[in-house]
Amino acid sequence: MKYSMGGFVAIAALLSGVTMSVAQIAVGSTQQAEIIVPSPPAGIASNRVTVNGVRIHYLKAGSGPAIVLLHGWAETSSMWLDIIPKLAQSYTVIAPDLRGYGDSSHVMDNFDQREVGADIAELLALEGFKQFVVVGHDLGAHVAFYMATKYPDAVSKLVLLDSVVPGIAPWEALTKDARLWHWNFYSIPDLPEALIEGKENLYFSWFLRSFAVNGAAVEKQIPRVVAEFTGVGAIRSALQLFRARELDAKLNAEWIKTNRLKMPVLALGGEGGTGTVLFQQMLQVADHVEGGLIKNCGHWLVIEQPEVVLNRLTTFLQARS
């Protein structure tokens, strides 16, 4: 991954400028941030439903077999807008804001991949789909992998983009990698909220740039991301999946002792992102795996190289199972 000294200077600036005490952070079971949700372009519907006890906002377009797109940290359903129209020519595309993100319920209490996976499964059932393709990026890949283990008859194909699945080697080594400092930072109770809230532009501008190779593409997305993560509870609720990663790791490690994925799996990493780690992980736990690197690309695959991702994805989807 790409890191710069400028990033550590930015962190120092965050620390020196904190005016909020930890005691001032709002807590509660559910709060809804006053965020700006961009209107999708023509042909993409913006919907809200209640499933599994929470409100889920999702984008929907097209017709035909279902494909669900799951974003990760520092993103929302809006990250998929560049590829939804082309996928919608052949598929019903559903791109939700995960629980805790965007215009979905900002749940402050602890939750893990199981609750988020159940949200998405209920959403797809409500839409009338018994089978679907799951695509997940970053934390969305954690949820996507869990859904493939929990609902193997429903998940026809699995696509994982630039992530590391908890509980599968080299997971333990990566948790100690200093380059992934934010994993531990986000796990500290209350502190990340205190340091980021009120400085969303500074923090997310630095974060998105630092994990990118194709910086020009990412630069255009910064105002949107900042807006989507500015508001009451937006940071705290979005961090819950990070704070569940060790539990998720235990659940996954236990599952892979006696099980394997049988559906086709595509695992892609950015050349300047997680590289081939995700592909190597899937080789350990799945019977039919393809994937590899996307060049001139950091962590934000769909933003940095949308056409390349779309080509790899459509080729994979069109291949016989």
N, C-alpha and C positions, 0 to 999 in steps of 0.2 A: 504494500500500500504506500501511498505518497504522503509524506509528512514534512513539515517545514518548521524552522525556528519561529517563524511568524505566528504559527499556531500557539506556541507556548507563551509568546508575548501577549497574544489575545487572551489566553487564560489568566495571565497575570493582571491584565486590565480588568477582567471580570472580577477577580478577587478584590482588587483595590477599590472598585466602585460599588461594592455591595452596600445597600442601605436597609435591606429588609432582614429582620431577624427570623430565625427558624420558627419562633413562636407565632409569627404573623402569618404563616402559611395557612391558607384555608384547608380544612379537612372535612370529610363527610363521605357518605356512601356514593352519591352521584351529584355532580355539578355539570352545568353545560357552559362551556366557554363562549364568550361573545366574539366569535371568529368570523372572518370573511370567507365564505364559500364561493369560489368562482362559478359562474354559470357555465354549464357545458355547451359546446357548440351544437348547432342543429343536427338532429338525428341521434343525439344521446340524451336519454331521459335521466332526470335526477329524482330519485324516489326515497321515501322514508317509511320504514315499517318497524313494528315491535316484534322481536323474536327473542326467545330465551330470556325474557325479562328486561331487555335493553332496546333502546332505539338504534337502528342501524340505517345509516344513509348509504345509498349505493347508486352508481351509474349503471345504466342498462342500454344496450343497443343491439340491433341486428335480430336475426332469427336462426333457428336450426339448433344443433347440439350446443350444450352449455359449456362455457369456459369461464372460470372465475379467477380474477386477478387480485392478488393479495399484496398490498404494499408493506413497507417496514417503517422503521424509525426515521424521523425527519422527513416523512412523506405522508401522503394521503392518496385517495383514489385518483386525484388529479394527475399523479405521475404517469398514468397510463394513457392520457389523452392523445398522445402522438400515434399510438398503435391501435387504439380501439376502433376507429373507422374502418381500417383494412380488415381487422379480425371480424368485424361485424358483417362483412360481405358473405361470410360462410358460417358464422357462429352467433349464438346468443351470448353476448359478452356481459358479464356482471362484475363490476369493480366496486367493492364496498370500502367504506372507511371502517377499519377495524374498531372494535370496542376500545374506547379510550382516545380515539383519534377523530380529527375533522369534525363533521357534523353528526357523528354517532355519539351515543351516551358517553360522557366523561366519568367513568367509574373510578372512584378513588380507592376503593378497597382492593385487597390483593386478588389477582386473578392470573391464570396461566393459560397455556396453549389449549387446555381442555375446554374451558369456557368459550374462548374465541373460536375454536373449531366447531363447537356446538352452535354458536351464533350463525356461522356460515352455512353449516349443514341445514339448519332450520330455514334460513333464507332461501336456499336452493330448493328445498321441499315446498316452501310457500310459492315459489315460482313454477313449481310443477316438474322439477327435474329429479329423476332417480339416479342418473349417471351424469358425470361432468369431468372436465379436465381442470386441474388445480395448478395455478402458476403462482409462485411466491418469491418475493425478493426480500432479502435481509430478514427481519423478524417475521415477515410474511412467509418466508420459507420454513421457519420453525413450525408455524401453524399448518402450512401445506403438508409438511412431512407427517405431522401428527394426524392430519385428516386421512392421509394415505394408510396409516397404520390402524386407525379407528374405523374407517369406512372403506375397506378395500374393495368391496363390491360396487361401491358408488364412484370411486375415483378411477376413471378409465386410463388416464395418463397423468404423470406428475412432472412438473417443470420447476426447477429450483435455480434461482439467480443470485449470484454473488452473496453468499452467506456461509455460515458454518452451522451445521446442525448439532445442537447440544447432545452430549452423551456418546458421540461416535468419534473414535480416534481420528485426528490428534486433538480432540477437544481439550483434554487436560493440559497439554502443552500450550495451547493457544490462550487458555485462561491466565497463563503466567507471562504472556508476551506483552512487553511494555508498549508496543505499537497499538495495542488494543486497550489502552488506558481507560477509555470511556466506559468499558464494561463495568469495571469496579467503581468508577466515579458515579455512575448512574445507580448503583446498588446502595449507596450510602443514604440512609433515610433523611429526607428533608433538605439535605445540602444542595443537590443539583437544582432543585426548585428555587432555592434562595439565591443561587448564583446566576441562573439563567433568566428568571422572570424579571421583566423590565429591561433586559438587555438581549431580547430575542434577535434583533437585527445583527448585533455584534457576534453573538454565538453561532447562529445558524449560517450566517455568511461565511464565517471561518470554517465551520464544520463541513459544509457542502463543498467548498473549494478544496479543503485539505484531503478529501477522499476522492477527488476527481483527477482525471488525466485530460479529458476533453473539457477544459475549463470554460470555453466560450458557451457551450451548450448549457452547462450548469448555471452559469452566471445569470442567464435569462430566467431561471426558475427561482432565484433567491427571494425576490419580493413576494411571490406567491407562498413559498414555504414559511417565510417569516409571518405573514398574515395568518396562515393556518395554525400556527403554534403560539399566537399571541392571544391571551384571554384567560379568564378564570379557570384554573384547573387543567389547562391544556398540557402543561409539562408533566405534572404529577400523574395524570391518567395515562399519558403516553409511555411513561417509564415503567408501568406495571409489568409489562412482558419482559423487560430487561431484568427486573427484580425477581422474576420467576424462573430465570434460566437454569439455575441449579436444580430446581425441582423438575423442570422439563428434561434436563439431562439424565436424572435418575429414572424418570419414566421411560425415556427412549432406550437407555442402556439395558433396562430390564426387558423391554419388548424385543430388542434384537438378539437376546440370548437364545430365543426359541422361534424367531420369526424372520421372514424376509419379505421384501416388497416383490410382488409378482407383476405389477403393471409396468409398462415402459416408463423409463425415467430419463429426463434430459437435465443435465447439470452443467451450468455455464458460469464462469467467473471472469471478471475483468482482468486484463493483463496487469493493471496497476491496482487491482482490488484483491480478492481472495485467491486469485489465480486458479490452480487446479485442485485446491483443497476440497471443495465441494464434490467434484467429480470423483476424487479418490475416496471420499467418505461413502458415496453412493455405491461404488464398486464393492464395498464391504457388506452392504445390507440389501442390495437389489439384484435381481436376476438379469434384467435387461436395461443396460445403462449406456447412454452416449452423452457426449458433451466435450468440454475443454475450455479453451481461452477465447475471449474476444479482445482483439488487439486495439491499441489506441483508446483504451477505456479503463476507467477506474471502477469505483464501487457502483456508480449510478448508471447501470447498463442501459436501461430503457430511455434515460435522458441523454446520455452521451453517444450512444450508437443505436438509435431506434430502428433504423432500417436493417442493420445486421441482426439485431435481436429478432425482429419480425421475420426475417428470412429463415433463421434457424428454427424459430418456433413453428412457422407454417409448414416447413419441410417435415418436422417431427410429427406434427399433428396429422399430416396427410399420409404418413407412412402407415402401413398395416401393423396392427398390434401383434 
